[in-house]
Amino acid sequence: MIYSGNKCKGKNARSRRYSAVFIVAFFSAFLTCGLIFSTYSHADKTKLHLELIGDKNHILSVNEMYEDEGVKLTINNKEVDIKDVSYTVDNKVTSDILGEYTVDYHVTYEDKTYNISRKVTVVDDVKPELVVLTREVTRSSCGNNLRYYAFDNYDGVITDKVVVSEEDSQYKLVVTDSSGNESVAYVPFANEGTDIVLELKGTLIEYVAKGEAYVDKGIKVSNICGRELNINYSVESTIDTNVPGTYRVRYKMSDSPVEQERIVVVYDKVTSNNIHESGEKVVYLTFDDGPGAYTEELLDILAKYDVKATFFVTAQFKKYLPLLKREHDDGHVVALHTKTHDWNIYRSFENYYKDFLEMNSIIEEYTGAKTKIFRFPGGGSNTISRGKSLGVMKYNVSQMNKLGYTYFDWNVDSGDAAGAQEDKIFQNVINGISSRNYSVVLMHDIKRPTINTIEKIIQYGLDNGYTFATLTADAPTVHHHVNN
């Protein structure tokens, strides 16, 4: 067979293209393998191999301590103790917040730096605790005498998320936490004679400091119509208030399958160090509950006088959240108040802390950093929390101190939250700051009268020798008496 010159030329061209493709593929594979195994070669033939010990992608349950396994270093096929070279680790893992994090390792050898990373994903993989305290229930009661509660390791008390339905001569109870973990329980129908209901006196969770006495509140026994019954019941408990831990108090009827339960948390109390105030006349203007519709106007007034303030912020008004960035950029302190300002955050420490962490992530999103300064909704002395969980405020204070956060109440109340108008707000503030050297003033940047009078307050302070400052973690703290 005879080929023309053009055909041969085409065949050679195809061969060259195939060779080129092969060479590109070969070098791509080589480079890829080099990245996977983190093997580096010097011009002088020194081969450095950096390898993760353990999984490249690590799954960590929320609130578990993360213990990194480190890396293995090989130079010229000989393992080298990582301590013998310049070695740093950038560990970004925050185990109490769900999300993806990286642990970055940096090894410097012969003036060159080599890097490798591990991904750590913090997940909530624990099912919520669904405790059903009624062993059987009459169908005619329509579930009114069902007694149960649900508690999640991350979400806290989620009893209101329990869904009850009727299924195959029994009640089916289902609860799902915010991460999708589900727990299911069943309660069979009983004979129509079972109609006793046990209700806790007090709250589901009670917090007791180590060494303090625990006084049980007991229960109320009634029928499904709500009429209280004079029937004896027994109490089972192993609470030792000298030993921190979580205990259960169980209430039982002698001749009925109906039960009730209370959770009691005994904890080691941690107190913060209060720094005594100095002799200087310092005013700390603090604004709660924003940012809101009037915050930008307030920031303009503060900028006019170059006065800095502390904002205890929320996410109640999402439209105005971008103002967090301006507050930070203008030199003010962006501190944390609450995400929702919903009193149900006091149903347990877990409920409160979840709200806290979510708001701190929002603050970081707009300012670049989380804050260590905060104010409790209602202040540390609030009593609204009593109806949610007995002793929860004392426990919250102790735990937040333990975690390294600093909270501030106030010693001057403008009265704007109670509806005070401009003149009254002004008098409340100047009367308060003139009677002390160190004043933490409570105001709200979501109140129109406050914005209308703040310039007058600033002028009074400047004219009378006061210094306006922002709160910091080492500032003298103002704490109210904790009433719950």
Secondary structure, 3 states (H helix, E strand, C coil): CCCCHHHHHHHHHHHHHHHHHHHHHHHHHHHHHHHHHCEEECCCCCEEEEEECCCCEEEEECCCCCCCCCEEEEECCEEECHHHCEEEEEECCCCCCCEEEEEEEEEEECCEEEEEEEEEEEECCCCCEEEECECCECHHHCCCCCCEEEEECCCEECHHHCEEEECCCEEEEEEECCCCCEEEEEEEECCCCCCEEEEECCCCEEEEECCCCCCCCCEEEEECCCCECCCCEEEEECCCCCCCEEEEEEEEECCCCEEEEEEEEEECCCCCCCCCCCCCCEEEEEEECCCCCCHHHHHHHHHHHCCCCEEEECCCCHHHCCHHHHHHHCCCEEEECCCCCCHHHHHCHHHHHHHHHHHHHHHHHHHCCCCCEECCCCCCCCCHHHHCCECHHHHHHHHHHHCCCEECCCCEECCHHHCCCHHHHHHHHHHHHCCCCEEEEEEECCCHHHHHHHHHHHHHHHHCCCEECCCCCCCCCCCCCCCC
